[in-house]
Amino acid sequence: MTIAAARPMDLGNLWTLPGVYAPQADTHLLARAMDAEGIAAGTDVLDVCTGSGALALLAARTGARVSATDISWRAVLTARMNAVRAGLHVRVRHGDLIGPLAGQRFDLVVSNPPYVPSPRAHRARIHRPGVAWNAGCCGRQAVDRICAFTPGVLRPHGVLLMVHSGLCGVEETLRQLTDTGLRCAVVERSHVPFGPVITTRLPWLRAQGLIGADENREELVVVRAERS
């Protein structure tokens, strides 16, 4: 387990439409966890909330069979274009989380979902950039749903790797995944300076008790859950 800043990994020369989440510290942290899994050719991988497609392309470079989903059409188009530019095959589908690929099973599911706690006034709207990070007052709108559907999309010994902020409750994620019968642990940690979204919400986040008065860095974690 690492408690340090995430080391940037080579995620390629990516192109993003305006409003699409570009690779940041959380992307690199999750990429590092993926690298530790040793993805082999022929592995069936699903990237949920793909954004730019960075993680999907990383998996595709290993020879894995990769699918990706996003609720934003701009993200879907961006990921498809980046796959074409990289000369890689990634099946990118538009829809909410696992919805477009319901009933299918995967060896590895990776996700960098929206997880920033958000006041009611900042509810995520599909046609706005905030859909990539706004996740309700507790930051768990997408995280809770991913915890719930994960056992149904993993093959035996399949693995989920999900990154999110410590602000939305790491222990709650571990509890929910454990309650579904998965073996889970935090495999990566990083502490990064507050980004622009959190910085603009500091008064609200402090009023909610989510950030202390003297805190100036955000904890990011990668949770790994494995089906037996």
Phi, psi and omega in degrees: 000136183250134175239082184196176177292142179293131177282126180302138176248162181284101179258011175087173179271093188265147177250138179227137170291154176305135179091353179269137183293116178273155181304131178226196185303321181293324177298315181293324179295317179291324177299322179295319178294322176297318180300323181292339179286340181064056182301130182256159175303137180090353177293137177270115186241140174237128176253109182266130186067058191291333181061241181287347184088009185304312184287324176298318179293323178301317178291320182297330180294341179275354185094006178291157172270115193242132170242154181213149178226154171200146181279345180266125178297325179298321178293318179301313180295321178297312181298319178297316180296319179295326176294317179297315181297327180274352182070032182242151179263117174226128177274108184252125183239145178271131176159178186274112177050240185275353187314311184294343184237028181304137179093348179268158182237150186223155176278329181218129173243128177240147180205134169241080188278170170300135182212007181278123175304136190225132173298160181306325182293347182248033177303139181293135174235135191302326185272006180244151181304328183300346178299338182282346181223333181292128187219034176081174189296335179257355181075016189241013183303314179275322184301315180299319181291323177295318176302321184288320186271347186305313182302330182280348181249353179267137170286167174307132184069012175288158188232139168256134169238116181230133177255140171200175183278149172296342180294336184258011168096085180295316182297326178294320177297314179299319180297312183297315181293321177297320180296337178274359178098006180271150173269124188221157180196159170277124183251345176217143173224148176210147175242121186234154176299150177302134175277180185297324181294310180295321180302319180289342182254007185307314180302317180292315181297322178289323178295330178279353182079016182273337179225132178285163184298330184258000181284140178223012178224150180253136174272132172246143179227152168247121178263131176249129178231132184237136175274135182282000000 
